[in-house]
Amino acid sequence: MSRLTLRLPETLHQQLTQLAEGEGVSLNQYIVYALTRQAALAHAIQIVPETGVEQQQQAFQLLIKQLGQASSAEIESILATREQT
């Protein structure tokens, strides 16, 4: 396990302390959790090239055309049978 000394503005320190208390964990645990979550998000988000975006838009438009149109009665019938959560 590594150790890191970090200087924080007092207001940020207080805010993190309050959040940690609200979660019922130590400040250290909360900061590790927050950093892990942010690192995972940064790793998961990938920039899609413009050509990829255009291909996705074309594929979506084709799918919409293939689906066709539903009447109001068909929509209401389907909505009536869906599971309520």
N, C-alpha and C positions, 0 to 999 in steps of 0.2 A: 504494500500500500504506500502511495506517495503522500508527501506532505506539501502543502502550498500555503504560504502566507499571503494574505490578500488585504489590501486597504480598500475600505468601502466608505462612501459618504454615510454619515450618521443616519440620515433619513432612510437610506436603502437598508442599512443594518437593522433599523427598527422595524421596517416593513417586513423584511425576511424573518425576523424573530417572531412577529405576530402571525405570519403565515405558518411558520413551523409549529407554533403553539396551537393554532387552529387545527392542524393536522395531527397533533399529538406526538410529534417527533422532535428530535433535537435539531438545532440550527444546522449542524453539520450534515445530518441526514437529509434535511430539506434542500440544502444547497447542492448536494450530490444528486438528488433526485431531479432538481430543476436543470442542472447542467446536463445530465444524462438525457433528459427529455429533449432539450434543445439540440444536443448533438445528434440524436436520432432523427429529429425533424430535418436538420440540415443535410444529413446523409440521405434521407429518403426523397427529398425534393430535388428533382433533376430538371434542368432547363431543356425544353424541347425546341429543336431547331425550327425555324420558320417553315421549312418544307414539311416537317412532321405535323405541324399545326394545320397546314393546308390539307394534308392527306387525311387527318382526323375529321376536319370539317366536311370534306367531300364524302367520306365514309358515312358520317352522320346524316348528311342530306340524302344519300342513297338509301339508308335505312329508313328514314322518315317516309320517303316515297314508296318503299316496299310495304310499309305497314298499312298504308291507306288511311281512310277516314272512318271514324266510328260515329254513329248517330248518338244523339242525346239519350235516347232510350237505352242503347247498348251500354253507354257509360254509366248510367244510373243503375242498370241491372248488375253490372260488374261491381260497382261500389257497394251495392246492397249485400253482395255475397262475401265481401272481404272480411277478414278477421279483425275484430276490434282489439286494440292493445291498450 
